Every structure is written in C-alpha cells, then in structure tokens.
Amino acid sequence: MRPDDWHLTEDLDDFLTRAGDFLRSRPALHTTPLTVIERLRTRGANAYGAEATVFGRLERRGKVRAIFYRLPSGRLSLTPLAPEHADTLAAHLAGVGHSLSGIVGDHDTAAAFAEAWQRHTGATPMRSWRGRLYRLGTLTPPEPRAEGRGRVAGEQDREQLIFWCGEFVAAVGEAPSVDADSRDNARFADKHFTFWETSDGTPVSMAGSTSMIAGMVRVDPVYTPAHLRGRGYAGAVTVEVSRAALAAGATEVVLFTDPANPTSNALYQRIGYLPLTDFAAYGFSCNAPEDG
C-alpha cells in the first residue's frame, strides 16, 4: 500500500464531501462516527475542544475504504480495517508526528492498530473498554408489561436528568463531567430523553437517544437506579424509545452494551436487539514525538 492512500485533513466539509457516502453506507456499524461528526458539523469545530480534530480517509482507486478521526483528547477512532492497513496508518501518523492517547474501533481493528502503534512508537497499549453493538431486529415488547407509562422528558426534568446522567457515568466508570453548568457540553447534550414513570408520575427509569442520522438512531444511555431494578422498567423504556425511533422513520436502531453484563445483554436480546459486532478501546502509556 502506498503511504499517500491515507489522506488527512482538518477541513470537515472537505472530509464529508469525500467520505460522507462511505459513512452513510453502513449507518449501524458507523453509528459513533456519524454522531460525532454531526456534532462537529452542527456545533462547530470546537465542539470537543479547542484543538482541531484531524480527519482521515483510506482511498483506493477513487473509493473510500475506511475513515478515522482524532479528537482534541488525542483519541483515535477507526472504522474497520485490515491489519496491514492499520499498520500503514500507524506508521503514517507516527511519521508525521501525531500523538495519540488511545484508540477505539471494532475489536479486531482496535487490537491491530494498538499492536502496530506499539511497534512504531514504543507506546504500551492497555485495553480500557469493551462494548457490544446491537442492532434492532423485530421489536418485541416484554411480557408482562411493566407498570407505568413512557413520557418524553422536558426542560422541567433538567435536574432529574443531570442527576441520573451523573449516576450513570459513575456506574459505568466514565469521567463524572455532568452537572448543571457542563451538561450542554457533555456527551448527553444532544440526546433526547424519555422517562418511564409509575402511575403517580414518579420517574423510575430513563433512556436517551440520538437524533436520526442517515436513518440511524442510537439508544444511549439507559439507566435505572439500583433500588428500582428488576421490575422491568429498563426494558419498558428501551422499547418506548425504540418504537418512537421506528415511528419517526429510522431504518437502523442500535445500542451498545457491556458484554460482561449478562443481565443487560439478555434483556436487549429479549426485546429484539441482535448482536452486530464487538468494540474495544485501548489507552497508550506514552505518546508519539509531537502533537499534530
């Protein structure tokens, strides 16, 4: 493979002109790059930090085969790549002086790139996250139906949403960055939330969802406080937002789970979600020579 098969740019419009059709060709598999790039497009280049996001595409014979983006945090995100392409990209990025804090992608691609980055830079990779991507097949509401009803959350629910989003990130080990002042800049800011509430109007569970992009909606996050679990609320609210996505015209509805959590994986499969592929993230113990 020639080094110039990889094309790098900080110009989002130019990147989308060349790679937009590729991203939209597999909206379920490309769920995360689609939502990240849409946020950059609608909120501006500083949506994830002051430093420029770097975009890249692998192009052969005039056709885009894969893309990546490097956020200001230094984390690289990749669509599926063969191991030899991952090696070529790692060599190219190291050669032009880009530093990386980590890599996320489908399981095989992330592992191949992490190994290649270690060969080219000496950075030691350490796996920091695993996720399983599910795609909705036939939506199957659970029986018996949980007590209560769904309700779209509004501005009056802001404090409750902030509190539960905070509990969610703590429960899954993410950085606790959700509060009344920062929510508009947090990863939940662009989500639409639905509550499951009991007959007296008490919220007992919530589910978020992304706006539709290329016919795809991602359900994220789903959260029920610990003392309210085991009553069917999470399944009920997930069905509620999934049904709403389908009614709005979504052709792909997806969500991520922790593959080590048998309860959530069994729940989503019972209501019609089918495993698509596993993802992984690695952090690097040291950086390449300089930031790009």
RODO-2510 file (C-alpha; in nm, 4 decimals, decimal comma):
residues 292
     n   res          X          Y          Z
     1     m     0,0000     0,0000     0,0000
     2     r     0,1282     0,3453    -0,0898
     3     p     0,1558     0,5959     0,2018
     4     d    -0,0485     0,8511     0,0053
     5     d    -0,3529     0,6207     0,0175
     6     w    -0,4197     0,7904     0,3529
     7     h    -0,5494     1,1468     0,3159
     8     l    -0,5501     1,3714     0,6269
     9     t    -0,7340     1,6997     0,6708
    10     e    -0,8715     1,9348     0,9354
    11     d    -1,1401     2,0576     0,6939
    12     l    -1,4665     1,8866     0,7896
    13     d    -1,6520     1,9982     0,4765
    14     d    -1,3813     1,8564     0,2525
    15     f    -1,3772     1,5334     0,4519
    16     l    -1,7558     1,4902     0,4276
    17     t    -1,7533     1,5625     0,0558
    18     r    -1,5204     1,2662     0,0023
    19     a    -1,6240     1,0323     0,2877
    20     g    -1,9902     1,1126     0,3567
    21     d    -2,1303     0,8413     0,1293
    22     f    -1,8999     0,5838     0,2875
    23     l    -2,0200     0,6727     0,6380
    24     r    -2,3852     0,6613     0,5341
    25     s    -2,3401     0,3274     0,3583
    26     r    -2,3362     0,1345     0,6886
    27     p    -2,5127     0,3562     0,9427
    28     a    -2,5420     0,0906     1,2134
    29     l    -2,1726    -0,0002     1,2108
    30     h    -2,0728     0,3668     1,1721
    31     t    -2,3042     0,4923     1,4471
    32     t    -2,0363     0,6650     1,6546
    33     p    -1,8503     0,8484     1,3754
    34     l    -2,1831     0,9608     1,2318
    35     t    -2,2940     1,1178     1,5615
    36     v    -1,9524     1,2667     1,6448
    37     i    -1,9139     1,4229     1,3018
    38     e    -2,2717     1,5526     1,3068
    39     r    -2,1989     1,7259     1,6369
    40     l    -1,8892     1,8874     1,4902
    41     r    -2,0895     1,9935     1,1847
    42     t    -2,3749     2,1488     1,3834
    43     r    -2,1913     2,2809     1,6904
    44     g    -1,8669     2,3889     1,5270
    45     a    -1,5051     2,2797     1,5220
    46     n    -1,4637     2,3414     1,8981
    47     a    -1,7416     2,1018     1,9996
    48     y    -1,4874     1,8610     2,1523
    49     g    -1,2120     2,1043     2,2476
    50     a    -1,0059     2,3941     2,1218
    51     e    -0,7561     2,1862     1,9265
    52     a    -0,8520     2,0890     1,5731
    53     t    -0,9965     1,7456     1,5045
    54     v    -0,7974     1,5598     1,2394
    55     f    -0,9871     1,3508     0,9846
    56     g    -0,8503     1,0879     0,7535
    57     r    -0,9690     0,8525     0,4861
    58     l    -0,8219     0,5487     0,3160
    59     e    -0,8908     0,5859    -0,0542
    60     r    -0,8074     0,3345    -0,3275
    61     r    -0,8951     0,3754    -0,6933
    62     g    -1,1176     0,6702    -0,6111
    63     k    -1,3228     0,4864    -0,3476
    64     v    -1,3136     0,5435     0,0283
    65     r    -1,2440     0,2182     0,2151
    66     a    -1,2138     0,3417     0,5750
    67     i    -1,2013     0,6621     0,7800
    68     f    -1,0609     0,7844     1,1097
    69     y    -1,0786     1,0953     1,3234
    70     r    -0,8544     1,2150     1,6048
    71     l    -1,0292     1,4316     1,8642
    72     p    -0,8536     1,7015     2,0708
    73     s    -0,8273     1,4448     2,3518
    74     g    -0,5822     1,2558     2,1312
    75     r    -0,8045     0,9502     2,0961
    76     l    -0,8214     0,7970     1,7508
    77     s    -1,1445     0,6388     1,6246
    78     l    -1,1354     0,3994     1,3309
    79     t    -1,3822     0,2200     1,1078
    80     p    -1,2956    -0,1453     1,0279
    81     l    -0,9510    -0,2013     0,8763
    82     a    -0,7448    -0,4994     0,7696
    83     p    -0,4328    -0,5441     0,9878
    84     e    -0,1984    -0,4307     0,7090
    85     h    -0,3970    -0,1088     0,6655
    86     a    -0,3872    -0,0496     1,0407
    87     d    -0,0095    -0,0873     1,0293
    88     t     0,0236     0,1572     0,7407
    89     l    -0,1893     0,4137     0,9223
    90     a     0,0086     0,3766     1,2459
    91     a     0,3340     0,4239     1,0565
    92     h     0,1991     0,7274     0,8729
    93     l     0,0632     0,9007     1,1857
    94     a     0,3828     0,8339     1,3801
    95     g     0,5890     0,9555     1,0870
    96     v     0,4129     1,2918     1,0650
    97     g     0,4371     1,3446     1,4420
    98     h     0,0822     1,2843     1,5648
    99     s     0,0472     1,1774     1,9267
   100     l    -0,2333     0,9519     2,0411
   101     s    -0,3811     0,8939     2,3841
   102     g    -0,5719     0,5877     2,2688
   103     i    -0,7664     0,4057     2,0001
   104     v    -1,1284     0,2888     1,9716
   105     g    -1,2823     0,0762     1,6991
   106     d    -1,4276    -0,2637     1,6303
   107     h    -1,2458    -0,5286     1,8329
   108     d    -1,0124    -0,6612     1,5625
   109     t    -0,9255    -0,3192     1,4179
   110     a    -0,8541    -0,1660     1,7585
   111     a    -0,6307    -0,4584     1,8563
   112     a    -0,4420    -0,4485     1,5241
   113     f    -0,3845    -0,0743     1,5445
   114     a    -0,2781    -0,0898     1,9115
   115     e    -0,0159    -0,3513     1,8251
   116     a     0,1019    -0,1503     1,5245
   117     w     0,1243     0,1716     1,7268
   118     q     0,3388    -0,0062     1,9842
   119     r     0,5731    -0,1309     1,7099
   120     h     0,6122     0,2152     1,5571
   121     t     0,6247     0,4295     1,8738
   122     g     0,7044     0,2073     2,1709
   123     a     0,3791     0,3070     2,3440
   124     t     0,2303     0,0251     2,5507
   125     p    -0,1412    -0,0343     2,4864
   126     m    -0,3796    -0,1213     2,7669
   127     r    -0,7395    -0,2147     2,6964
   128     s    -0,9699     0,0311     2,8720
   129     w    -1,3174    -0,0543     2,7398
   130     r    -1,5200    -0,3239     2,5691
   131     g    -1,8591    -0,2773     2,4109
   132     r    -2,1021    -0,4857     2,2108
   133     l    -2,3024    -0,3151     1,9385
   134     y    -2,6589    -0,4368     1,8890
   135     r    -2,8953    -0,3650     1,6006
   136     l    -3,2736    -0,3844     1,6397
   137     g    -3,4432    -0,6669     1,4523
   138     t    -3,8114    -0,7163     1,5351
   139     l    -3,9137    -0,5080     1,8348
   140     t    -4,0737    -0,7380     2,0925
   141     p    -4,2239    -0,5662     2,3997
   142     p    -4,1622    -0,7666     2,7176
   143     e    -4,4407    -0,9593     2,8863
   144     p    -4,5758    -0,8886     3,1351
   145     r    -4,5605    -0,5167     3,0671
   146     a    -4,4022    -0,3107     3,3441
   147     e    -4,6323    -0,0930     3,5480
   148     g    -4,6431     0,2658     3,4293
   149     r    -4,6007     0,4607     3,1061
   150     g    -4,3423     0,6420     2,8987
   151     r    -4,3088     1,0196     2,8908
   152     v    -4,0780     1,2397     2,6863
   153     a    -3,8598     1,4418     2,9246
   154     g    -3,8817     1,8196     2,9067
   155     e    -3,6978     2,1219     3,0396
   156     q    -3,8765     2,0793     3,3721
   157     d    -3,6911     1,7482     3,4114
   158     r    -3,3455     1,9022     3,3737
   159     e    -3,2307     1,8465     3,7325
   160     q    -3,3518     1,4859     3,7341
   161     l    -3,1729     1,4177     3,4046
   162     i    -2,8494     1,5744     3,5261
   163     f    -2,8627     1,3686     3,8451
   164     w    -2,9323     1,0384     3,6673
   165     c    -2,6748     1,1049     3,3947
   166     g    -2,4231     1,1641     3,6741
   167     e    -2,5188     0,8366     3,8386
   168     f    -2,4937     0,6590     3,5036
   169     v    -2,1388     0,7777     3,4248
   170     a    -2,0286     0,6842     3,7767
   171     a    -2,1827     0,3386     3,7397
   172     v    -2,0080     0,2662     3,4089
   173     g    -1,6779     0,4255     3,5058
   174     e    -1,6826     0,7294     3,2789
   175     a    -1,5460     1,0696     3,3771
   176     p    -1,8043     1,2402     3,6050
   177     s    -1,8451     1,5530     3,3899
   178     v    -2,2218     1,6048     3,4037
   179     d    -2,3535     1,8941     3,6100
   180     a    -2,5865     2,1884     3,5702
   181     d    -2,3183     2,4041     3,4107
   182     s    -2,1487     2,1466     3,1900
   183     r    -2,4357     1,9348     3,0578
   184     d    -2,4624     2,1369     2,7370
   185     n    -2,1027     2,0393     2,6611
   186     a    -2,1290     1,6815     2,7859
   187     r    -2,1890     1,3778     2,5666
   188     f    -2,5554     1,3789     2,6712
   189     a    -2,6251     1,7303     2,5467
   190     d    -2,7524     1,6240     2,2043
   191     k    -2,9656     1,3353     2,3312
   192     h    -3,3437     1,3153     2,3561
   193     f    -3,4620     1,1587     2,6819
   194     t    -3,7664     0,9558     2,7777
   195     f    -3,8717     0,8579     3,1285
   196     w    -4,0612     0,5520     3,2373
   197     e    -4,2806     0,6651     3,5213
   198     t    -4,5237     0,4975     3,7562
   199     s    -4,8956     0,5721     3,7575
   200     d    -4,8441     0,8539     4,0084
   201     g    -4,5954     1,0273     3,7776
   202     t    -4,2741     0,9233     3,9551
   203     p    -3,9819     0,8653     3,7116
   204     v    -3,8253     0,5231     3,7674
   205     s    -3,6041     0,4771     3,4595
   206     m    -3,4738     0,6746     3,1618
   207     a    -3,3422     0,6184     2,8127
   208     g    -3,1723     0,8627     2,5806
   209     s    -3,1461     0,8546     2,2043
   210     t    -2,9581     1,0405     1,9353
   211     s    -3,1179     1,2419     1,6598
   212     m    -3,1644     1,0427     1,3413
   213     i    -2,8623     1,0471     1,1085
   214     a    -2,8592     0,8522     0,7809
   215     g    -3,1680     0,6669     0,9031
   216     m    -2,9899     0,5594     1,2250
   217     v    -3,0855     0,6269     1,5869
   218     r    -2,8696     0,5086     1,8773
   219     v    -3,0279     0,4403     2,2159
   220     d    -2,7913     0,5805     2,4814
   221     p    -2,7880     0,5846     2,7784
   222     v    -3,0357     0,3533     2,9538
   223     y    -3,0388     0,3899     3,3311
   224     t    -3,2483     0,2664     3,6232
   225     p    -3,1433     0,3475     3,9821
   226     a    -3,0166     0,0396     4,1633
   227     h    -3,3051     0,0216     4,4107
   228     l    -3,5613     0,0158     4,1261
   229     r    -3,4049    -0,2558     3,9114
   230     g    -3,5587    -0,5961     3,8467
   231     r    -3,9090    -0,4584     3,7795
   232     g    -3,8949    -0,4374     3,4012
   233     y    -3,8529    -0,0603     3,3818
   234     a    -3,5351    -0,0631     3,1698
   235     g    -3,6921    -0,2921     2,9127
   236     a    -4,0081    -0,0849     2,9041
   237     v    -3,8328     0,2466     2,8490
   238     t    -3,5986     0,0954     2,5883
   239     v    -3,8993    -0,0368     2,3957
   240     e    -4,0598     0,3071     2,4239
   241     v    -3,7662     0,4938     2,2655
   242     s    -3,7068     0,2186     2,0095
   243     r    -4,0699     0,2325     1,8983
   244     a    -4,0518     0,6116     1,8751
   245     a    -3,7400     0,5871     1,6566
   246     l    -3,9123     0,3439     1,4215
   247     a    -4,2229     0,5638     1,4082
   248     a    -4,0027     0,8593     1,3126
   249     g    -3,8682     0,6631     1,0159
   250     a    -3,5447     0,5112     1,1478
   251     t    -3,4219     0,2158     0,9445
   252     e    -3,1486     0,1264     1,1958
   253     v    -3,1843     0,1428     1,5747
   254     v    -2,8721     0,0451     1,7667
   255     l    -2,7271     0,0417     2,1166
   256     f    -2,4084    -0,0564     2,2970
   257     t    -2,3826    -0,2864     2,5977
   258     d    -2,1087    -0,4090     2,8260
   259     p    -2,0519    -0,7677     2,7003
   260     a    -1,9563    -0,8673     3,0548
   261     n    -2,3058    -0,7797     3,1831
   262     p    -2,5286    -1,0833     3,1176
   263     t    -2,8404    -0,9103     3,2515
   264     s    -2,8430    -0,6206     3,0057
   265     n    -2,7356    -0,8379     2,7115
   266     a    -3,0160    -1,0851     2,7798
   267     l    -3,2685    -0,8017     2,8221
   268     y    -3,1905    -0,6353     2,4891
   269     q    -3,1995    -0,9656     2,3044
   270     r    -3,5398    -1,0459     2,4550
   271     i    -3,6847    -0,7246     2,3158
   272     g    -3,5446    -0,7801     1,9668
   273     y    -3,1875    -0,6498     1,9546
   274     l    -2,9314    -0,8663     1,7737
   275     p    -2,5523    -0,8514     1,8297
   276     l    -2,3698    -0,6871     1,5385
   277     t    -2,0047    -0,6690     1,6481
   278     d    -1,7788    -0,6072     1,9480
   279     f    -1,5777    -0,2896     2,0017
   280     a    -1,2724    -0,2137     2,2125
   281     a    -1,0689     0,0843     2,3279
   282     y    -0,7030     0,0966     2,4258
   283     g    -0,5085     0,3658     2,6059
   284     f    -0,1405     0,4243     2,5346
   285     s     0,1153     0,4588     2,8112
   286     c     0,3178     0,7242     2,6294
   287     n     0,2785     0,9472     2,3290
   288     a     0,4450     0,9715     1,9915
   289     p     0,7019     1,2527     1,9463
   290     e     0,4743     1,5559     1,8990
   291     d     0,1145     1,6592     1,8762
   292     g    -0,0165     1,7068     1,5267
***
